[in-house]
Amino acid sequence: MDAQNLAYVIQVPESAGVMIQHRGVVNRLWWAQRSFGLGPDDRCLLSPEPWWPLIAGARLVVAPPGAGSDAESLRTVIHDEGITTAHLPPSVLRPALRHGLGECRRLRRVFSGGEALPPSLRDEFRTELPATLHHGYGPAETTGEASSWTCAPGEESGSVPIGHPIANVQIYVLDPHLRPVPVGVSGDVYIGGDALARGYLGRPALTAERFVPSPFGGQAGARLYRTGDVGRHRADGALELTGRPAVAADSESESARTTPRSADDLEGRVADAWAAVLGVAEVGLQDNFFDLGGHSMLLIEVRGRLRDEFGVALSLVDLYSYPTVSALAAYIRSSTDGQRPAEGAEARTGRRQAAAERSRRLRAASAEARKRGE
């Protein structure tokens, strides 16, 4: 087997999928184990990539369906199962902290990526838990993780950086001519090295657009992945993301662009959430999230924003299935049975009672599972 052989294909909306090579998977696992050292005493909550705990001899814990979208249920699983290592995006981590995650004293490592990590959330984490918080960054096209930052005690920077490249990965901040920009100056973020995917399955033109020849020498055929993110290097070498460049619209999409507002303003609120995540000034009703530069990592942040805004638990499949403002707003409206997103006191009470019942059932299921394992 060669390092360039196909390991798996991960679904993304722009194509039939991203083709991940064995080189990227093995490199990430080797880096993670060398950096953080899981062992047989670790209990890891299942993440999208389950291989790391398995190669380290740690125990992999699968949460019951729905636990990931309910903060109290998630806290129950982490507490009762004695989880030591968990991957929790910021939009999941914040509500978990506010539902008692600080009581989970066996938790030693939390990896939080897929979205920007606000300094306020980093500080809240420190006050609640003695665990170490790691912030990661990496689109699906770079095998899920290209850089990492460990939030050190006493760190008080205005933003949480995405850190430094992992082993055998290079991250560049370049101008429009693919020349490095000075420290502190913003530019387009490109990623190279062993993390790169082979490309998009069945989309050679898209592959050529996003994966460009590297101007920095090295191996023959070396490429860089154009992330669409904008960032800058700090004086200590750490990388900060500062936004995403606006994507030029073609004449057809430009003519269809309208101000995204409706009578109940639901479309406008969806559009505002997209614009904030994508770093663009305006999003139209028929604009496609992925045509505007969105990708799988940004979908996680969108999901968190829309959950906070509307109180609905959208899955990533939902967001893939309804990629325009108009379609997604219609789906959200149907999911709430035509009601306005704001909840009355009775609805909030009912939701809390339902969450408590789910939490009780999870505890019972966990106890029964432990009993069967004795």
N, C-alpha and C positions, 0 to 999 in steps of 0.2 A: 504494500500500500504506500502511495506517495502522499506527501504533505499537501499537495494541491488537489487530491481527490475530494470529491464532494462529500461533506458530512451530513448536511441536511439543507432543506429549503424552508425559509421562514416567510410566511405570507405577509405581503405589504400591498397596499391598494394600487400603487402605480403599475404593478406588473403581476405576473403569476407567482412571483416570490423572489427573495434574495438568496443567492446560492452561497452558502457558507462552506468554507474549506476546512479540512482537518487541521491545517496549520493554525488557523485563527482560534479554533476551539482548544487545542492542546496548549497553545501559548497562553491563553487566558487562564486556564486551569493551573498551569505551572506557576504563573505569576501570582495567582490568588493564594495558592497553598504556601508558596515561598514567603509571601508577604504577611499572611495572617494565621497560618498554621492550624487548621482544624485538626481535631483529634478524636479518638473514640468516645470521649466524654461529652462531646458536643452534640446538641440536638438542634437541627436546622429546619426552619419552616420552609416548605417547598417554595421555590422561586421558579421563574421561567426557565432557568438552566439548572437542572438537578444534579449534574454530574460531580460538582466539586465535593459535596459531603460524601458521596459514594466512593470516590477514589481515595478519600482521606480516612475512611472507616468510621465516619460520624453517622448518626441516626438522622434519617430524613422523615419529617413529620408532615403529613398531608392534612391541611385544615378541611373541615366539612364544607360542602358547597354553601356559598353565600357569606362565609365568615369574613372574607376579604373586603366586602362592601359594608360591613356593619362593625363599627369601632368597638362596641362592647363585646361582641362575639369574638372578634379578633383578639382582644385583650384576654378573654377567657382561655382561648386556645394557647396563647403564648405563656400565660401563667400556669395553667394546669398541666401542660405538657413539658414545662421546664425548658422552654426554648432558650438557647444561648446565642443563636445567630439568626437574624431575620433581614430580609430585603423589604423595605417599606418606603414607597415613594412619598415625597413630602405631603401630597394630598391625602395619603392614608396615615402617615405618621402623626400629623397634627391632631386629628380627631382621636386617634388612639391614645395620645398623651392626655387628652382631656377626658378620657374614659378609663383612666387608671392604669395606663401602661407602666407608670412609675412603680407600681406594686410588683412588677415582674423582675425580681432582684437577681434571677439567674441569667438574665439577658446581658450578654457581654459585648456583642457587636451588632450594630445596626447599619446596614448599607442603604443609603437613600439616594436614588438617582431617577432619571427619566424626566425630571422637572428641575427648575431652579429651586435651590434650598434657601429660603429667606433667613437672614441673620436672626430674626426674632424667633424662628422655629429652632434654630441651632441653640439659642440661649435658653429657650424653654426646655429643650431636651436635657441640657446640662443641669438645670435645677431639679429635674424629675428623676434622672437616672445616672448611675455611675458608669454606664456602658460607654463604649467608644463609638462615635458617630463618623461614618465615612460617606463622602459625597462623590458619586461617580458620574461619568458622562460617556456616551457612546451610542450612535445610531445603530440600527439593525445592520447596516452596511459595514459596520466595523466589529462584528461579532458581539455587539451588546455593550462593550466597555473598552474605551480607549484611554481614559485618564481617571485618576483617583486623587482625592484629597481627604486627609484625616483632620477633623476639626480638633485642634489642640486646646487644652485648658487655657483660659485667659485670652484666647483669640478674640479680637474686637474689631476686625475689619468691617468696612461698610457693606461688603458683599461676601458671599461664600464662593471662592473660586472653584473651578472644576479640577484644579490641581495640575499634576504632572503626568506625562504619558506613562502607561504601563510598560513593562518590558517589551522590547523589540517593536515598539510603536513610536512613530514620530508625529508630532502635531505642529503645523506651521500656521502663522498668521501672515497673509500675503496681500499685496496690492492687486489691482486688476491685471497686471502684467506678470503675475506669479513671482513677484520679488518680495522678500521678507521686509516687513515694516519695522521701524524702531520699537524698542521697549516702550510701552505706555501708549502706543498709537494703535487705534483699532483697524482691523482688516478682516478679510475673509478667512475662515478657519478651514484648513485642509488636513486630512489625516492620511498617513502612509504607514507602511510596515506590514508586519505579519497579521495584523487584525483584519485587513481588507478582505471583503467578500470577493468571489469570482466575478459577480455582476448580477444582473437581473435576468431571471429565466424567461426566455422568449422575447426579450426586449433589447436587442443589440444596440439600437440607436440611443436608448435611454442609458444603457451602460456606458457608451462612449461619451455621453454628455456629462455624467456624474463622476466617472472614473477617468481621470485625465493623466497623460504621461507626466511623470515627475521630472522637473527641471534640475533636480539635485543629484543626479548620477546614481551611484550604487549599482544594484543588480540590473541586468538588461531587462527591459520591459517593466521597470518599476513604475507604479502608478500612485496617484493621490486621489482620495475621495473628497469631492467638493460638498461640504456639509450644508451650506446655505446659512450657517451661523456666522455671526460677527463677534470677534473677541479681541483681546489684547493681552500681552504678557506683562506681568508685574515685574518689579525690580528683582524679586526673589525667584523669578523664573516661572511662577505659577500662572496659569491661564485663567482669565475671567471672560465670561461671555457677556456681551453688551447688547445683543439683539439679533435680528435676522434681516437681510436685505430685501427690499421690495422686489417682487417678481414681476417683470414686464408682462402685461396681458396682451394677447393677440387681439386683432380687430373684432373678432366675433365675441369674445368674452367681454371686451371693453364696451361694446355696444349694448350688451345685456346688463351691464352694471347699473344698479339703482341704489338709492339710499335705503338701507335695510331696516325699514320701520313698518309696523302694522298697527292696527287699532289697539291691541293689547300689548304691543311692544315686545312680544316674545322673540320674534325674529331679530329685533334690534339687540336684545340682550345676548342672544347666541352669537350674533356678529361681533359684538363688543368683546366677548370672550375669545373668539378666534383671533381678532385683530391684536389683542394683548399678547397672546401666545406667539403669533406669527411675526409680530413686530411691524405690522403694516398699518397705514392710517385709516383705511376703510375696507370693508368687506361687503360685497353685494349679495343679494338674495340667491342668485344662481351661481355664485363663485364656488368652485370646488376646493375644499381644504388642501388637497394634495397638489393641485395646480398652483396654489399660492406658496408652495414651498414646504407644506406640512409633511411630516413623516411619523413613523410609528412611535418614536420617543415623545414627540410633542402631543400625540393623541392622549397620552397618560395625563399630561398637564391639563388638557382640555377637559378630560373626563372629570378631574377634580374640581375645576372651576364651575362646570355645569352642575355638578352634584351640589356644590355650595349654593349656587344661584337658584336652582329649581327644586332641590330636594328629591331628585330622582336618581336611581342607581343605574347609570348607563354602562353597558359593557363595551369593550373595545370592538366587538362584532357589530354592535349598534352603530358606533361611530364610523366603522368601515362601510356599513350598509347605507348610511344616509350622509353622503359627503358634502352636500350643499346646505347652506343656511336654511333655505326653504324646506327641504326634505327633513332635516333634523328637527326643526321647530315643529313641523307637523307631527313628527313621531313623539316628541316630548308632550305636545298637546294631547295626543291620543293616550299617552301613558298616564296622564293625570286626569283622564276622563273629562277633558274640557274645562277643568277648574283652573283658576289662577294659581301660580306657584306658591303664593303666600299661604301659610297654614294658620287656621284658627287654633284656639286653645284646645278644643276637643280633638282635632286631628293630631296635634302634637302629643297629647296624652295617649291617644291610641297607638301612635308610632312608638312611644316609649314602652308601652305595655307589650307590644309585639316584640320589641327588641329584648325585653326582659325574658319573655317566654322562650325566644330563640336561645338566649344565653343559658337558661335553665336546662334546655334540651341538650345543648352542647356539653354542659357539665356532666349530665347523666350519661351521654354517649362516651365521653372521655373516661369516666369512671368504669363503665362497662368494658371498654376496650382494655383498660389496665387490668381489670379483673380477669379477663380471658387470657391475658398474657402471663399471668402468674402461674 
